Amino acid sequence: MLGFQPLKYNQGANSIVILDQSQLPEKETYEHLRTVDDVYNAIRDMKLRGAPLIGVAAAYGVVIAAHSEKIDSIVKAADYLISARPTAVNLSWAIKRMKDIAIKSKNLFKDLYKEAQAIEQEDRSACQYIGQYGSELIKADAKIMVHCNAGALATSGIGTALGIIYTAKDQNKNPVVYVCETRPLLQGARLTSWELTKNGIETYVISDNMAATYMPEMDLAIVGADRIALNGDTANKIGTRGLAIIARYNGVPFYVAAPLSSFDFNIETGNEIPIEMRAEGELRKFNDKIIVADQAMICNPAFDITPVDLINGIVTEKGIMEQPNRMKIEKLKKNVTGSNSETQAL
């Protein structure tokens, strides 16, 4: 259905082929990443992005290092890749898995390649289950507001928030999607609109400051997540917190869709989540034109924290957790190795 693949590892060339998301929607360009530095720079510069996808990319980055390097150099490369972006926990989660394999492996390249494939396949499978469970929230002809990009461009599969919408479309529910443009890098306007329309979804792009105007018409708001704390506080693209507040004021259900790899069971609340600060230039210029006075300083956080009290539910590959709280997430933590074959009691 999707018609594109954001990332593919080429074993013969020991390289990663990525769809350069910084060029969309103007150009559909593919780039070869042949070194660990290439992978690091692609993640940092957001040529590939999305919490699950950068975890997969980093795993294959370790595989690239393993092709010719010794264990010490591989571990060093892994630690380097973690530093590319600090907020998405999927990145450190994937790297930890790769390091654990490397330390005990007798055949580094073979074992690390196998683990990277497993991480990719688990992500793809998680997207399918999130789509199946989340589609239960969508009624026929529903109007849905989304923010940033939590689709196939952000994962190895059909996506999280957008995966739910694709599944609903396959069920002939005909969802209509309102996409916040997501300043300053416009991941909603550039990426989500490209992805949704490519797959036949009726799509309307709105500027971020139109969300309050259109929210009363919505049946649902749904977003992805880069990290979820033990109490259910959620880090996602900047603007998500404001969207959740607007949704709550208008009585519109607000859901988060994320795989288990986005949960950080080691932190208590969102206050402990590191927030990435991006370069000034992303705000100082628009269309290569300066739009901010030289004397003005810039604030450019990439993410904000949505308090759990504003979240109606979290959709994972284990099912829908309604009214999330610490007790339910602790229970989820105990079940992370359970079967995906049926909905768990969340």
C-alpha positions in Angstrom: 0.0 0.0 0.0 2.7 2.5 1.0 4.7 2.7 -2.2 7.9 3.7 -0.6 10.5 2.4 1.9 12.2 4.8 4.2 15.2 2.6 5.0 16.8 -0.6 3.7 20.0 -2.3 4.7 22.1 -3.6 1.7 24.2 -6.5 3.0 26.2 -6.8 -0.2 27.4 -3.2 0.0 27.2 -3.0 3.8 25.3 0.2 3.5 21.9 1.7 4.4 19.7 3.2 1.7 17.4 5.9 3.0 14.7 8.0 1.6 16.0 11.5 2.3 13.1 13.0 4.2 14.6 16.5 4.1 13.9 16.6 0.4 10.2 15.7 0.6 7.7 16.5 -0.8 9.6 18.3 -3.6 12.0 15.4 -4.5 11.9 11.7 -3.7 15.7 11.1 -3.3 17.5 8.1 -2.0 20.9 8.3 -0.3 23.4 5.6 0.6 24.9 5.7 4.1 28.2 3.8 4.1 29.8 4.8 7.3 28.9 5.3 11.0 29.4 9.0 10.5 26.9 8.9 7.6 24.3 7.3 9.8 25.0 9.8 12.6 24.7 12.8 10.3 21.5 11.5 8.7 19.9 11.1 12.1 21.1 14.4 13.4 20.1 16.3 10.2 16.8 14.5 10.1 17.3 13.0 6.7 15.7 10.1 8.5 13.6 10.6 11.6 10.9 9.2 13.7 11.7 7.5 17.0 11.3 3.9 15.9 13.0 4.4 12.6 16.1 6.1 14.1 16.4 3.1 16.4 16.4 0.7 13.4 18.9 3.0 11.6 21.3 3.1 14.5 21.1 -0.7 14.8 22.2 -1.1 11.2 24.8 1.6 11.8 26.4 -0.7 14.4 26.2 -3.5 11.7 28.2 -1.2 9.3 30.8 -0.8 12.1 30.9 -4.5 12.7 31.8 -5.4 9.1 35.5 -4.5 9.7 36.0 -3.2 13.2 36.9 -4.9 16.5 34.7 -5.0 19.6 36.1 -1.8 21.2 35.5 0.2 18.0 32.0 -1.2 17.6 31.1 -0.2 21.2 32.6 3.2 20.6 30.6 3.6 17.4 27.4 2.5 19.2 27.9 5.1 21.9 28.6 7.8 19.2 25.3 7.0 17.5 23.3 7.4 20.8 24.4 11.0 20.9 22.9 11.9 17.5 19.5 12.8 19.1 18.8 12.7 22.8 15.0 12.6 23.3 13.8 9.5 21.5 14.4 6.6 23.8 14.1 4.1 20.9 17.6 5.1 19.8 19.3 4.2 23.1 17.0 1.1 23.5 18.2 -0.3 20.1 21.8 0.5 20.7 21.7 -1.2 24.1 20.4 -4.4 22.5 23.2 -4.2 19.9 25.9 -3.7 22.5 24.6 -6.5 24.6 24.9 -8.8 21.6 28.4 -7.5 20.7 29.8 -8.1 24.1 28.9 -11.8 24.2 29.2 -12.6 20.4 31.7 -14.9 18.8 30.7 -13.8 15.3 30.2 -10.1 15.5 28.9 -9.2 12.1 26.6 -12.2 11.8 25.1 -11.8 15.3 24.7 -8.0 15.1 23.1 -8.2 11.6 20.6 -10.8 13.0 19.8 -8.5 15.9 19.3 -5.5 13.7 16.9 -7.5 11.5 15.0 -8.5 14.6 14.7 -4.9 15.8 13.4 -3.9 12.3 10.9 -6.8 12.2 9.6 -6.2 15.7 9.0 -2.5 14.8 7.1 -3.6 11.6 5.0 -6.0 13.6 4.3 -3.5 16.4 3.0 -1.1 13.8 0.5 -3.7 12.5 -0.8 -4.4 15.9 -1.0 -0.7 16.8 -3.0 -0.2 13.7 -5.4 -3.1 14.4 -6.0 -2.0 18.0 -6.2 1.7 17.3 -8.6 1.4 14.5 -11.2 0.4 17.1 -11.2 4.1 18.1 -12.2 5.3 14.6 -15.8 5.5 13.5 -16.9 5.7 9.9 -16.1 9.1 8.3 -14.3 10.3 11.4 -12.4 13.5 11.3 -9.0 13.1 12.9 -6.3 15.7 13.8 -2.6 14.7 13.8 0.7 16.4 14.5 4.2 16.0 13.0 4.7 12.6 11.3 4.0 9.3 13.0 3.6 7.2 9.9 5.5 4.9 7.6 8.2 7.6 7.2 8.9 7.3 11.0 8.9 3.5 11.3 9.8 0.3 9.5 6.1 -0.5 9.0 2.9 1.4 8.4 3.5 3.8 11.2 1.9 4.3 14.7 -0.7 7.2 14.6 -0.9 7.0 10.8 -0.8 3.2 10.9 -4.1 3.4 12.7 -5.6 5.6 10.0 -4.3 3.4 7.2 -5.9 0.4 9.0 -9.2 2.3 9.3 -9.1 3.1 5.6 -8.6 -0.6 4.8 -11.7 -1.3 6.9 -13.6 1.2 4.7 -14.1 3.7 7.4 -13.0 6.6 5.2 -11.2 8.7 7.8 -10.6 12.4 7.0 -7.3 13.8 8.4 -6.4 17.3 9.5 -2.6 17.7 9.6 -0.9 20.4 11.7 2.0 21.8 9.6 4.3 21.3 12.6 6.7 24.3 12.7 9.5 24.9 12.3 10.6 21.9 10.0 7.1 21.3 8.8 7.0 17.5 9.2 3.3 17.6 9.1 3.0 19.8 6.0 5.9 18.2 4.1 5.9 14.6 5.2 2.4 13.6 6.6 0.5 15.3 3.8 2.8 13.5 1.2 2.4 10.2 2.9 -1.4 10.3 3.4 -2.3 11.6 0.0 0.1 9.0 -1.6 -2.1 6.4 0.1 -5.5 7.9 -0.9 -6.5 9.6 2.5 -8.5 12.8 2.3 -6.1 15.3 3.8 -6.3 18.9 4.9 -3.2 20.8 6.1 -3.7 23.5 8.6 -1.1 25.9 10.2 -0.4 25.1 13.8 -2.3 28.2 15.1 -5.5 26.9 13.4 -5.7 23.8 15.6 -8.1 25.5 18.1 -10.4 26.6 15.2 -10.8 23.2 13.7 -10.6 21.0 16.9 -14.4 21.3 17.6 -15.1 19.5 14.4 -12.8 16.5 15.2 -13.8 13.1 16.5 -10.3 12.2 17.6 -6.7 13.6 17.9 -3.9 11.1 17.8 -0.1 11.6 17.9 3.0 9.5 18.2 5.6 9.6 21.0 9.4 9.8 21.3 9.5 8.8 25.0 6.9 7.8 27.6 7.7 8.0 31.3 6.6 5.6 33.9 3.7 7.8 35.0 2.5 8.2 31.4 3.9 11.7 30.6 4.8 11.8 27.0 7.5 13.5 24.9 6.5 14.3 21.4 7.2 16.9 18.7 6.9 20.5 20.0 3.3 21.6 19.8 1.8 18.3 21.0 1.2 19.6 24.5 -0.8 22.6 23.1 -2.8 20.3 20.9 -3.7 18.1 23.9 -4.9 21.2 25.9 -7.0 22.3 23.0 -8.5 18.8 22.6 -9.3 18.6 26.3 -11.1 22.0 26.3 -13.2 20.9 23.3 -14.0 17.4 24.7 -12.1 15.6 21.8 -10.4 12.3 22.8 -6.6 12.6 22.7 -4.6 9.4 22.1 -0.9 8.6 21.8 0.2 5.7 19.6 3.6 4.2 20.3 5.4 0.8 20.5 6.8 -0.5 23.8 10.2 0.6 22.7 9.1 4.2 23.3 8.5 3.6 27.0 11.3 4.5 29.4 10.6 2.4 32.5 13.6 4.0 34.2 12.2 7.5 34.6 9.4 8.6 36.9 7.9 11.5 35.0 8.3 13.7 32.0 10.4 16.1 33.9 13.3 13.6 33.5 13.1 13.5 29.7 15.9 15.3 28.0 14.6 17.8 25.5 16.7 18.3 22.3 17.4 21.9 21.4 17.8 22.5 17.7 19.8 25.0 15.7 18.7 28.7 15.6 18.7 28.6 11.8 15.6 26.4 11.7 13.7 29.4 13.0 15.7 32.4 11.9 15.1 31.6 8.2 12.1 30.5 6.2 12.5 29.6 2.5 16.1 30.8 2.8 14.9 34.3 3.8 15.8 35.8 7.2 12.5 36.4 9.1 13.9 37.2 12.6 15.8 40.3 13.6 19.5 39.7 14.1 19.4 41.0 17.7 16.6 38.6 18.7 17.5 35.4 20.4 16.0 32.0 19.4 14.3 29.3 21.5 14.0 26.1 19.5 13.1 23.0 21.5 12.3 20.0 19.3 9.9 18.4 21.8 7.5 19.2 24.6 6.0 17.1 27.4 2.3 16.3 27.5 1.1 15.5 31.0 -0.6 12.1 31.4 -3.7 13.9 32.7 -4.3 15.2 29.2 -4.0 11.8 27.5 -7.2 9.6 27.1 -5.2 6.6 26.2 -2.0 5.0 24.7 -2.2 2.5 21.9 0.6 0.0 21.9 1.1 -3.4 20.2 -0.3 -5.0 23.4 -3.6 -3.1 23.1 -5.2 0.2 24.2 -4.4 1.5 27.6 -7.3 3.8 28.6 -6.6 6.4 31.2 -2.9 5.6 31.5 -1.2 5.8 34.9 1.8 4.4 36.7 0.1 1.2 37.9 -1.0 0.3 34.4 2.4 1.1 32.9 4.1 -1.0 35.6 1.8 -3.9 34.6 2.7 -3.3 31.0 6.4 -3.4 31.9 5.9 -6.9 33.3 4.2 -8.1 30.2 6.6 -6.7 27.6 7.8 -10.2 26.7 4.2 -11.5 26.4 2.5 -12.7 23.2 1.2 -10.2 20.7 -1.5 -12.7 19.6 -4.3 -11.1 21.6 -5.0 -7.9 23.5 -3.5 -7.8 26.9 -5.4 -6.4 29.9 -4.2 -2.8 30.0 
